[in-house]
Amino acid sequence: MPRPTPTERPPTADIMRGVGLQPDPWQIEVLQSTHPQLLLNCCRQAGKTTVVAFLALIEAMCKAMTRVVLVSRSHRQSREVLRLMNFYYDLLGAKSKLKVNADVMAFANMSRIVCLRLCRLRRRVVADRRALCVAEAAELSCREVAATCDVVCRPVGGE
């Protein structure tokens, strides 16, 4: 995997291709975007979870001390996204995982990916979050989504 400079975004689309996934043009746009917030409004099974999982995983792997928080109302969906990220990590053949369980993936570079249920996010302070992924955003009220989007936010709808 190419090593980006600290201010450069890793070539996530190329990394996806390297494990046999061919991103669609809209997914490449998402992967190369520098916008601080993204809302993916796509049809079912379009690949929203795939693109966000890869983006967040590469961010955590390549940028030290990154905190990625996966949030969903049911917790089942955020755990499923973490499971998918773990699968992609294994496909990449990387060896920097320190800890993996149903709710956390920790890396040697001190980055972590944590999945939470929406109500737990409100009670828990998650410092230094670099990315927040809201799974099944269509099931949340505007107020619930807005309450979670006070940091870099990459909300995704359900797949």
ABEGO torsion letter per residue (X at the ends): XBBBBAABBBBAAAAAAAAGBBBBAAAAAAAABABABBBBBBBBGAGAAAAAAAAAAAAAAABBGBBBBBBBAAGAAAAAAAAAAAAAAAAAGBAABABBBAABBBBAAGBBBBBBBAAAAAABBBBGBABBBBBGAAABBAAAAAAAAABBBBBBBBX
